Amino acid sequence: MRDVLSSVRVPTLVIHREHDPRVNLAAGRYLAAHIPGAKYVELPGSDHPIWVGDTDRVVDEIEEFLTGVRPVHTPDRVLATVLSVDVSQRKGAGRSWLERMGRFRDNVATVLRQYRGREIGHRPDGTVAVFDGPVRALQCSLAVREAAESLEMVARAGVHTGEVEIAGDETGGAAVHVATAIAALARAGEILVSTTVRDIVPGSGMRFSDAGTRAPAGETDVPRLLALGSNAPEVGLAARRAPTAVQLSPREREILAVVGRGMTNAEIAVALALSEHTVKRHVANILTKLDLANRSAAAAYAAQHGLV
C-alpha cells in the first residue's frame, strides 16, 4: 500500500508502541511520514493490540485527535515494584566516566526491555524504574549490577513494592521515595530489598539475608531491610518457576476465578458485595503475586489452572 499513501486526504493518526513485538517501529514512522499531514504518536510499551497494556494512553491520544481536547486525569494509583540504582566509579578505573556512563545507560535500557521495566527517573549517577512484577525487578537488579561491574563501576540498589501514582508520563509516590531511600543505605555492590518484597516472592528461588538496622536516625518510612543474594543457579530457578495460586488468599483466588469469567471490577464488586476499590486492590495483588502483566493474563491463568 506504499504507492497509495500519498492519496490519503483525511485527518490521520498513527499510533505505535515503542517496543511493538510484531511491527517494526520504522513501519509506523514510514506510514505517518508518507500520509499528508498525518500525526504520529509513539507510546511506551511492548504490546501490539491496542486493547491491552496501557490502554488509557491510547484512548487519550484518540480522544484528543477527535475532539482537540486533551483529557485531564487524576493520578492513578497502582501497586508496583520500584528499583532505584546508584552507581559510582570503581577505584583505579581507567576509562572516562562519561564514556562508561553512556555505555551503562545503553546496557540498562537493554536490561529494562528484557525484564519489562520502565525507567521513570534519569539521574546523573543512576536510574529509577518500575516493574509490574517483583521477581522481574529483582532479576533486573542483578543484571544491572553485573552491567556496572563489567564497566568498572560499582552499583548500589534498593527495591521496594508499594503504591505509586501515575499521571500521564509522570510516575511517583511513596514507593519511589522508599526505594530511593533504601538504595542510599546500600553498601558498594549491594542490593537491598524491603521485607515487603521478600514476603510476596515465596518460592521464587531468590535468597535474602538480614541486612540489619540501616535506617538513618529519625527515619520511620524505611522498612526492615534484606540483602539480595547473587547465587546464579537460584536466580535461574526463579526465572523457570511459575508462581502458583497457592500464594493467593482465599478471597484473591475467588476474585481470580471471577476475573477469568471476564467480569469487570464493578461487576465483581456487585457479585461479591465488595467496594470497587477493594476489588481493584485485590486484582493488583493477584497480578503482583502471580507475576502477571495484566487482567488478560490473569484470565488466561485462571482458565489454564481450572479456576473458572
C-alpha positions as CSV (number, residue, x, y, z in Angstrom):
1,M,0.0,0.0,0.0
2,R,3.0,2.3,-0.1
3,D,2.1,3.7,-3.5
4,V,-1.3,5.0,-2.3
5,L,-0.3,6.5,1.0
6,S,0.1,10.0,-0.6
7,S,-3.5,9.9,-1.8
8,V,-5.0,9.7,1.7
9,R,-6.7,13.1,2.2
10,V,-8.4,12.7,5.6
11,P,-7.0,13.5,9.1
12,T,-4.9,10.5,10.1
13,L,-3.5,9.4,13.4
14,V,-0.7,6.8,13.6
15,I,-0.1,5.3,17.0
16,H,2.8,2.9,17.5
17,R,4.2,1.4,20.7
18,E,7.9,1.7,21.2
19,H,8.7,-2.0,21.6
20,D,5.9,-3.5,19.5
21,P,6.9,-7.2,19.0
22,R,5.1,-7.6,15.7
23,V,5.5,-4.5,13.7
24,N,8.9,-2.7,13.5
25,L,8.9,0.9,14.7
26,A,10.2,2.1,11.4
27,A,7.0,0.9,9.7
28,G,4.8,3.2,11.8
29,R,7.1,6.1,11.2
30,Y,7.1,5.4,7.4
31,L,3.3,5.3,7.4
32,A,3.0,8.7,9.1
33,A,5.7,10.3,7.0
34,H,4.0,9.3,3.7
35,I,0.4,10.2,4.6
36,P,0.0,14.0,4.1
37,G,-0.5,15.8,7.4
38,A,-0.6,12.6,9.5
39,K,0.0,12.9,13.2
40,Y,2.5,10.3,14.6
41,V,2.4,9.3,18.3
42,E,4.9,6.9,19.7
43,L,3.9,5.4,23.1
44,P,5.9,3.4,25.6
45,G,5.1,-0.3,25.9
46,S,5.6,-3.7,24.3
47,D,2.0,-4.7,23.4
48,H,0.8,-4.9,19.8
49,P,-3.0,-4.9,20.3
50,I,-4.3,-1.5,21.4
51,W,-6.8,-3.1,23.9
52,V,-4.0,-4.5,26.2
53,G,-1.3,-2.8,28.2
54,D,-1.6,0.9,28.9
55,T,-4.8,1.4,27.1
56,D,-5.5,4.8,28.8
57,R,-2.7,6.4,26.8
58,V,-4.1,5.1,23.5
59,V,-7.6,6.3,24.3
60,D,-6.3,9.7,25.4
61,E,-4.5,10.2,22.1
62,I,-7.6,9.2,20.1
63,E,-9.8,11.4,22.1
64,E,-7.5,14.4,21.7
65,F,-7.2,13.7,17.9
66,L,-11.0,13.6,17.5
67,T,-12.0,16.4,19.9
68,G,-9.0,18.7,20.0
69,V,-9.1,18.5,23.8
70,R,-6.6,16.6,26.0
71,P,-8.3,14.6,28.8
72,V,-7.4,15.6,32.3
73,H,-6.8,12.7,34.7
74,T,-6.3,12.5,38.4
75,P,-3.3,10.3,39.3
76,D,-4.0,6.6,39.0
77,R,-2.7,4.6,42.0
78,V,-1.3,1.1,41.3
79,L,0.8,-1.4,43.0
80,A,4.3,-1.7,41.5
81,T,7.8,-2.7,42.3
82,V,10.4,0.1,42.2
83,L,14.1,-0.4,41.5
84,S,16.5,2.5,42.4
85,V,20.1,2.3,41.4
86,D,23.1,4.5,42.2
87,V,26.5,3.9,40.5
88,S,30.0,5.2,41.3
89,Q,33.4,4.7,39.8
90,R,35.5,1.8,41.0
91,K,38.8,2.8,42.4
92,G,41.6,2.6,39.8
93,A,39.1,2.6,36.8
94,G,40.9,3.8,33.8
95,R,38.3,4.9,31.2
96,S,36.4,8.1,31.0
97,W,33.5,8.3,33.5
98,L,31.2,9.9,30.9
99,E,32.1,7.2,28.3
100,R,31.3,4.4,30.8
101,M,28.1,6.1,32.0
102,G,26.9,6.2,28.4
103,R,27.6,2.5,27.9
104,F,26.0,1.8,31.3
105,R,22.8,3.6,30.2
106,D,22.7,1.6,27.0
107,N,23.1,-1.6,28.9
108,V,20.4,-0.6,31.4
109,A,17.9,0.2,28.5
110,T,18.5,-3.3,27.1
111,V,18.0,-5.0,30.5
112,L,14.9,-3.0,31.3
113,R,13.3,-4.2,28.0
114,Q,14.3,-7.7,28.8
115,Y,12.6,-7.6,32.2
116,R,9.7,-5.3,31.2
117,G,10.8,-2.4,33.4
118,R,10.1,1.3,32.7
119,E,12.6,4.0,33.6
120,I,10.9,6.9,35.4
121,G,14.0,8.7,36.8
122,H,17.1,9.7,35.0
123,R,19.9,10.8,37.4
124,P,23.5,11.7,36.5
125,D,24.6,8.8,38.6
126,G,21.8,6.2,38.4
127,T,18.3,5.4,37.5
128,V,14.9,4.6,38.9
129,A,12.5,2.1,37.2
130,V,9.1,0.5,37.9
131,F,8.0,-3.1,37.2
132,D,4.7,-4.9,37.2
133,G,6.2,-7.9,38.9
134,P,8.6,-8.1,41.8
135,V,10.6,-11.1,40.5
136,R,11.4,-9.3,37.3
137,A,12.6,-6.3,39.3
138,L,14.9,-8.5,41.4
139,Q,16.3,-10.2,38.4
140,C,16.8,-6.9,36.7
141,S,18.7,-5.5,39.7
142,L,21.2,-8.4,39.5
143,A,21.6,-7.8,35.7
144,V,22.2,-4.1,36.3
145,R,24.8,-4.7,39.0
146,E,26.6,-7.1,36.6
147,A,26.4,-4.5,33.8
148,A,28.0,-1.9,36.2
149,E,30.8,-4.3,37.2
150,S,31.7,-5.0,33.6
151,L,32.3,-1.3,33.1
152,E,34.5,-0.9,36.2
153,M,31.6,0.7,38.1
154,V,30.0,-0.1,41.5
155,A,26.2,-0.3,41.8
156,R,24.1,0.2,44.9
157,A,20.4,-0.7,44.6
158,G,17.2,-0.6,46.5
159,V,13.9,-2.5,45.7
160,H,10.5,-1.9,47.2
161,T,6.9,-2.9,46.4
162,G,4.2,-0.4,47.1
163,E,1.7,2.1,45.7
164,V,2.8,4.5,43.0
165,E,0.9,7.3,41.3
166,I,0.8,7.5,37.5
167,A,-0.4,10.7,35.8
168,G,0.4,10.7,32.1
169,D,4.2,10.4,31.7
170,E,4.8,11.1,35.3
171,T,5.2,8.4,37.9
172,G,5.9,8.9,41.6
173,G,4.7,8.3,45.1
174,A,5.7,6.7,48.4
175,A,7.1,3.5,46.9
176,V,9.5,5.5,44.7
177,H,10.7,7.5,47.7
178,V,11.2,4.4,49.8
179,A,13.1,2.5,47.1
180,T,15.4,5.6,46.6
181,A,16.0,5.8,50.4
182,I,16.8,2.1,50.5
183,A,19.4,2.4,47.7
184,A,21.0,5.3,49.6
185,L,21.6,2.9,52.5
186,A,23.1,0.1,50.4
187,R,26.9,-0.6,50.5
188,A,29.0,-0.9,47.5
189,G,27.8,-3.7,45.2
190,E,24.8,-4.4,47.5
191,I,21.1,-4.8,46.6
192,L,18.8,-4.1,49.5
193,V,15.1,-5.0,49.4
194,S,12.3,-4.3,51.8
195,T,10.6,-7.1,53.7
196,T,7.5,-6.3,51.6
197,V,9.3,-7.6,48.5
198,R,10.5,-10.7,50.3
199,D,7.0,-11.5,51.5
200,I,5.4,-11.6,48.1
201,V,8.0,-13.7,46.3
202,P,7.9,-17.0,48.2
203,G,9.1,-19.9,46.1
204,S,10.9,-17.6,43.7
205,G,14.3,-19.1,44.4
206,M,15.6,-15.7,45.4
207,R,17.9,-15.7,48.5
208,F,17.8,-13.0,51.1
209,S,19.8,-12.3,54.3
210,D,19.1,-9.8,57.1
211,A,20.8,-6.5,56.4
212,G,20.5,-5.3,60.0
213,T,19.4,-1.8,61.0
214,R,20.2,0.6,58.3
215,A,17.5,3.4,58.6
216,P,19.1,6.8,59.3
217,A,18.3,8.4,62.7
218,G,14.7,9.7,62.8
219,E,13.6,7.9,59.6
220,T,10.4,5.9,60.1
221,D,9.3,5.3,56.5
222,V,12.1,2.8,55.6
223,P,11.1,-0.8,56.4
224,R,13.4,-3.5,57.7
225,L,15.9,-4.4,55.0
226,L,17.3,-7.6,53.5
227,A,20.2,-8.1,51.2
228,L,19.5,-10.0,47.9
229,G,21.9,-12.8,47.3
230,S,23.6,-13.4,44.0
231,N,23.5,-17.2,43.7
232,A,23.2,-17.7,39.9
233,P,21.5,-21.1,40.0
234,E,18.9,-19.8,42.3
235,V,18.2,-16.8,40.1
236,G,17.9,-19.2,37.1
237,L,15.5,-21.3,39.0
238,A,13.4,-18.2,39.8
239,A,13.1,-17.5,36.1
240,R,11.9,-21.0,35.5
241,R,9.5,-21.4,38.3
242,A,5.9,-20.2,37.8
243,P,4.2,-18.6,40.8
244,T,1.1,-20.6,41.8
245,A,-2.3,-19.7,43.1
246,V,-1.3,-21.2,46.5
247,Q,0.3,-17.8,47.2
248,L,-3.2,-16.2,47.0
249,S,-5.6,-15.6,49.8
250,P,-9.0,-17.4,49.6
251,R,-10.6,-14.0,48.6
252,E,-7.9,-13.4,45.9
253,R,-8.5,-16.9,44.5
254,E,-12.2,-16.2,44.4
255,I,-11.7,-12.9,42.6
256,L,-9.2,-14.5,40.2
257,A,-11.9,-17.0,39.2
258,V,-14.4,-14.2,38.5
259,V,-11.8,-12.3,36.5
260,G,-11.4,-15.5,34.5
261,R,-15.0,-15.2,33.5
262,G,-14.5,-11.8,32.0
263,M,-16.2,-9.7,34.7
264,T,-15.2,-6.1,35.3
265,N,-14.2,-4.7,38.7
266,A,-17.6,-3.1,39.0
267,E,-19.4,-6.4,38.2
268,I,-17.2,-8.3,40.6
269,A,-17.9,-5.7,43.4
270,V,-21.7,-6.2,42.9
271,A,-21.4,-10.0,42.8
272,L,-19.2,-10.3,45.9
273,A,-20.7,-7.4,47.8
274,L,-17.4,-5.5,47.9
275,S,-16.4,-2.0,47.1
276,E,-14.9,-1.4,43.7
277,H,-11.8,0.0,45.3
278,T,-11.3,-3.3,47.3
279,V,-11.7,-5.3,44.2
280,K,-9.1,-3.2,42.3
281,R,-6.7,-3.7,45.2
282,H,-7.2,-7.5,45.2
283,V,-6.7,-7.6,41.4
284,A,-3.4,-5.6,41.8
285,N,-2.2,-8.0,44.5
286,I,-3.1,-11.0,42.3
287,L,-1.1,-9.7,39.3
288,T,1.9,-9.0,41.6
289,K,1.9,-12.3,43.4
290,L,1.5,-14.3,40.2
291,D,3.9,-12.1,38.2
292,L,1.3,-11.4,35.6
293,A,1.3,-8.4,33.2
294,N,-2.5,-7.6,33.1
295,R,-6.1,-8.8,33.5
296,S,-6.0,-10.7,30.2
297,A,-3.0,-12.7,31.5
298,A,-4.9,-13.3,34.8
299,A,-7.9,-14.5,33.0
300,A,-5.8,-16.9,30.9
301,Y,-4.1,-18.1,34.1
302,A,-7.4,-18.8,35.7
303,A,-8.6,-20.8,32.7
304,Q,-5.3,-22.8,32.5
305,H,-5.4,-23.8,36.1
306,G,-9.1,-24.8,36.2
307,L,-10.3,-21.9,38.4
308,V,-13.1,-20.8,36.0
